[in-house]
Amino acid sequence: MGTGQIDPIEELADIKAPVAIPTYEWVWWLSLGLVLLAIVIWLWMRHRKKKADYVPPPLTPMEIAMNRLKGLMANNESLSDKEFIVEVSGALRSFIEGSINIPAPDLTTEEFLSRAANHRLLKGERAEKLSGFLQECDMVKFAKQSLPKEHRVDLHASAVNFIKTVR
């Protein structure tokens, strides 16, 4: 080769060492963690919303009356005869109003019994028991008749049994 010319072999540079390409593995792990966190938050919010949206079904007239009567027996000792009778008869009348649609609490006993006599669930023996029960209650409420402790239990049991049998 002559002068002035460059020898191509001499001009070639030596092979360089491989360049390390940076890996961003931590980015993948971070992304995966964020996605999992977002899923967990979404599930938690969805579950929380379902809990907040849940409304228990309303109590039936029977459940309301039975709860009222149960509470009445728990406070039996602290009530006067009249207060006890008003509560027992009130629970029974409210039950009848709620389940049979007779406005029981707003009527006198006679008015209530005359309307109840026309209902198919309150005919015959049930009507007689209801009449006897309400007349006993009226004797305590209005005639100020005393009510022995054991008779309180009997009246309470009568109300419970009446409610359980009317469906």
C-alpha positions as CSV (number, residue, x, y, z in Angstrom):
1,M,0.0,0.0,0.0
2,G,1.2,3.4,-0.8
3,T,1.6,6.5,1.1
4,G,-1.4,8.6,1.7
5,Q,-3.7,5.7,1.8
6,I,-5.0,4.5,5.0
7,D,-4.9,0.8,5.7
8,P,-8.5,-0.3,6.4
9,I,-7.2,-2.9,8.8
10,E,-5.3,-0.4,10.8
11,E,-8.3,1.9,11.0
12,L,-10.6,-0.6,12.5
13,A,-11.0,-0.1,16.2
14,D,-11.0,-2.9,18.6
15,I,-14.4,-4.5,19.6
16,K,-15.9,-2.8,22.6
17,A,-17.2,-4.7,25.6
18,P,-21.0,-5.2,25.5
19,V,-23.0,-2.4,26.9
20,A,-25.2,-3.3,29.8
21,I,-28.8,-2.4,29.1
22,P,-30.5,-1.2,32.3
23,T,-33.4,-3.4,33.3
24,Y,-36.4,-1.8,35.0
25,E,-37.6,-4.9,36.8
26,W,-38.5,-2.7,39.8
27,V,-40.9,-0.8,37.6
28,W,-42.8,-4.0,36.8
29,W,-43.0,-4.9,40.5
30,L,-44.1,-1.5,41.4
31,S,-46.8,-1.5,38.7
32,L,-48.0,-4.9,39.8
33,G,-48.2,-3.7,43.4
34,L,-50.2,-0.6,42.4
35,V,-52.6,-2.7,40.4
36,L,-53.1,-5.1,43.3
37,L,-53.6,-2.2,45.7
38,A,-56.2,-0.7,43.4
39,I,-58.1,-4.0,43.2
40,V,-58.1,-4.4,47.0
41,I,-59.3,-0.8,47.5
42,W,-62.0,-1.3,44.8
43,L,-63.2,-4.5,46.5
44,W,-63.2,-2.9,49.9
45,M,-65.2,0.1,48.7
46,R,-67.7,-2.2,46.9
47,H,-68.2,-4.3,50.1
48,R,-68.6,-1.2,52.2
49,K,-71.2,0.2,49.9
50,K,-73.2,-3.0,50.0
51,K,-73.1,-2.9,53.8
52,A,-74.3,0.7,53.8
53,D,-77.0,0.0,51.3
54,Y,-78.4,-2.9,53.4
55,V,-81.7,-2.1,55.0
56,P,-83.2,-4.8,57.2
57,P,-86.7,-5.8,56.2
58,P,-89.4,-4.1,58.3
59,L,-90.8,-6.0,61.3
60,T,-94.1,-7.7,60.9
61,P,-97.0,-6.6,63.1
62,M,-96.6,-9.9,64.9
63,E,-92.9,-9.2,65.6
64,I,-93.6,-5.7,66.8
65,A,-96.3,-6.9,69.2
66,M,-94.2,-9.8,70.5
67,N,-91.3,-7.5,71.1
68,R,-93.5,-5.0,72.9
69,L,-95.0,-7.8,75.1
70,K,-91.6,-9.2,75.8
71,G,-90.4,-5.8,77.0
72,L,-93.5,-5.4,79.0
73,M,-92.9,-8.5,81.1
74,A,-89.3,-7.3,81.7
75,N,-90.7,-4.0,83.2
76,N,-93.8,-5.7,84.8
77,E,-92.8,-4.8,88.4
78,S,-92.4,-1.1,87.8
79,L,-95.8,-0.5,86.2
80,S,-99.1,0.2,87.9
81,D,-102.0,-2.0,87.0
82,K,-103.4,0.6,84.6
83,E,-100.1,1.1,82.9
84,F,-99.7,-2.6,82.5
85,I,-103.2,-3.1,81.0
86,V,-102.8,-0.1,78.7
87,E,-99.6,-1.7,77.3
88,V,-100.9,-5.2,77.0
89,S,-104.1,-4.2,75.3
90,G,-102.2,-1.6,73.2
91,A,-99.9,-4.2,71.9
92,L,-102.8,-6.5,71.0
93,R,-104.8,-3.7,69.4
94,S,-101.7,-2.5,67.4
95,F,-101.1,-6.0,66.2
96,I,-104.7,-6.3,65.0
97,E,-104.5,-2.9,63.3
98,G,-101.3,-3.8,61.5
99,S,-102.3,-7.3,60.4
100,I,-106.0,-6.9,59.8
101,N,-106.3,-3.2,59.1
102,I,-108.9,-2.4,61.7
103,P,-107.9,1.0,63.4
104,A,-107.9,-0.7,66.8
105,P,-106.1,1.9,69.0
106,D,-108.5,4.7,68.0
107,L,-111.8,2.9,68.7
108,T,-113.6,2.2,71.9
109,T,-113.8,-1.5,72.8
110,E,-117.4,-1.7,71.6
111,E,-116.6,-0.1,68.3
112,F,-113.6,-2.2,67.8
113,L,-115.4,-5.5,68.6
114,S,-118.3,-4.6,66.3
115,R,-115.8,-4.1,63.4
116,A,-113.7,-7.1,64.4
117,A,-116.8,-9.3,64.3
118,N,-117.0,-8.8,60.6
119,H,-113.5,-10.0,59.9
120,R,-113.0,-13.7,59.0
121,L,-110.0,-14.1,61.3
122,L,-111.8,-12.7,64.3
123,K,-115.0,-14.7,64.2
124,G,-116.3,-17.4,66.6
125,E,-114.1,-18.4,69.5
126,R,-111.4,-15.9,68.7
127,A,-114.0,-13.1,68.9
128,E,-115.2,-14.3,72.3
129,K,-111.6,-14.5,73.6
130,L,-110.8,-11.0,72.3
131,S,-114.0,-9.6,73.8
132,G,-113.3,-11.2,77.2
133,F,-109.7,-10.0,77.1
134,L,-110.6,-6.4,76.2
135,Q,-113.5,-6.2,78.8
136,E,-111.1,-7.4,81.5
137,C,-108.7,-4.7,80.5
138,D,-111.4,-2.1,80.5
139,M,-112.3,-3.0,84.0
140,V,-108.8,-2.2,85.2
141,K,-108.4,0.9,83.0
142,F,-111.8,2.5,83.6
143,A,-113.3,0.9,86.7
144,K,-110.0,0.9,88.5
145,Q,-110.3,-2.7,89.4
146,S,-107.1,-4.1,91.0
147,L,-105.0,-6.7,89.1
148,P,-103.3,-9.4,91.1
149,K,-99.7,-10.2,90.0
150,E,-100.6,-13.8,88.8
151,H,-103.5,-12.3,86.7
152,R,-101.0,-10.0,85.0
153,V,-99.1,-13.1,83.8
154,D,-102.4,-14.7,82.6
155,L,-103.5,-11.6,80.6
156,H,-100.0,-11.3,79.1
157,A,-100.1,-15.0,78.1
158,S,-103.6,-14.5,76.6
159,A,-102.4,-11.7,74.5
160,V,-99.3,-13.7,73.3
161,N,-101.5,-16.7,72.5
162,F,-104.1,-14.6,70.6
163,I,-101.4,-13.0,68.5
164,K,-99.8,-16.4,67.7
165,T,-103.1,-17.9,66.6
166,V,-104.3,-15.0,64.3
167,R,-102.7,-15.3,60.9
